[in-house]
Structure formats: C-alpha cells, structure tokens
Amino acid sequence: MESADFRRHAHELVDWMADYLDRIEGFPVKAQVRPGEIAAQLPQAPPQASEPMEDILADFRSVVVPGMTHWQHPSFFAYFQANSSRPSVLAEMLTATLAPQCMDDHSGDGAVYR
C-alpha cells in the first residue's frame, strides 16, 4: 500500500471510529447472529490476490460489525465496562505504528539494548 492510499484509508477509518463511538448507543448491545453465521458469509479460503481496501471495509461493516457484541455500549454491564477510550484508541494507533516488542532485559546488564 502506497503512503497516499494508507493516509486516505487511515482517515476513513478514523472517521468511522469516531462515528461509531458517537452512535454506539444505536447498536444492539449483544451480537445479533447465530453461531457460524459470520463464517458462512466469508469465503472458505483467503483470496489468492489482494483485494481493494474498499471491499475489505465493506465486509467489515456488513459482516463483522453486525456480529459484534458492543462492549463499549453504555448498557453493557458485564466483564470490562468501558475498556477503551478515545485517547487509548489513539495510543493503540501509535503503538501499532511503532510496533514495539516491549520486552524487558532481566539479565541485569542491559546489553541487549545498548
């Protein structure tokens, strides 16, 4: 993916994420699918060639999102309520870009990192 395409799709995804968080109350809290329903909508094998990002995002919107339990929904009262915030989403984007390994050298001399 070229930098210009990456930038365009990243902006599109950020807009989608902001819209999602703004309208999350409009989604059902719990996934509205039966076991196997999502898998049945996906190809049996991965594509042999790359697909346009527009197609991938369309599948995400039409297949993945309806199959999600929306953990950030204000009426979701189980497990980890509000386990994500807008600032934490931005932090995850930075972390994904840097791809740190976040390992610690326990040898004591730190030689691995010098």
N, C-alpha and C positions, 0 to 999 in steps of 0.2 A: 504494500500500500504506500503510495506516494504521500509526502508530507501534506500536500494540499488536500488530498482526499481524507487523510487522517484528521486534519483540522476540521473539515466540513462535517464529517461524521461525529467527531467528538462534540462539536457544538450542537448537533442534532440530538445526541444522547443526553447532554446536559439539559437541554430544553425539555426533553421527555422526562428526565428525572425530576426536574423542578415542577413540571406539570403534575406528575404522578403524586409527589408529596403534597401538592396543593389540593388535589382532588381525591386523596386516598379514602376519604370517608364515603365516597360514592361506590367503592368496590365492596363486594361481599367479603366479610372477614375470612371465612373459610373457603378453601378451594371448592369450586363447583363442578368437579369432574369425578368420574369413577376410576378405580384402578385400571391402568392400561390405556385409558382414553388418550392421553397425551402421546404415548409411544405409538399408538395407532395412527396418529396424524403425522408422524415423522417417517422419513424414508428408512428402509431396513438397513441400508448401508450408507456410509458417508459419501458425499459427491466425489467423483473422480477428478473434477476440476473445481477451482474456486468459483464461488457464486458472488454476485453483486451484493454489496452490503445492504442495499435497499431490500433485497429478498430476505436476507438474514434478519433484518429488523422487522420486516413484515411478519415473519414466522414468530419472532419473539413476541410481538404484540398480539397476534391472533392465536398462538398455541401456548406459549409459556405463561404469559400474564394471566389468562383465564384459569390456568391450572395452579396458580399460587395461592397459598394462604398468606394474607397480607398482615405480616407480623407488626407492621408499624401502624396499623389501623387503630384508631383511638378506642375501639370496642374489643380489641384483642387483649384478653386478661389472663393469658397463660404464659408460663415459662419466662421469657425475657421481654418484658414490656419495653417498648421504645429502645431497642438495642442499637439504633442508628440515629444519627442526627445529620443535618446538612453539613456542619463542619467536619464530622467524621467521614462522610462520603467524599468530601474534597481531600481529606487526608489520605484516604484509601487510593484516590486517583494519583496523588503524588507518590505514594508508596509503590503502586503498580508501575509507574513510570521509572522510578529509580531501581526497582527490582532488587532491593537489598536482601541479603541472605540472613541477616540478623543473628548470626552465630556468635557465641562468646568463646574466647580462648581461655580455657580453665587451666592451662599449663603453668600460668604464673609469670611467664616471661614476655608474653605478648608477641613473640617472634613472628607469628603467622601474619600479623597486621602491620609489621614495620617495613 
